[in-house]
Amino acid sequence: MKTKTEFEIPKVFWKFYDEYRRNVISLSEFSRCTGLSIGKIKVYLEAL
């Protein structure tokens, strides 16, 4: 059972996460490729 603070990271995040992690793409490119805001991506990264 998930609490209010738990959330599911979208699949599109994982699709480009490895490229971001390996510094192949920047945070702004990560945002553009996924359609997620930079702020949302930062929230997901902090949750990892």
Secondary structure, DSSP 8 states (H G I E B T S, - for coil): ---TT-----HHHHHHHHHHHTTSS-HHHHHHHHT--HHHHHHHHHH-
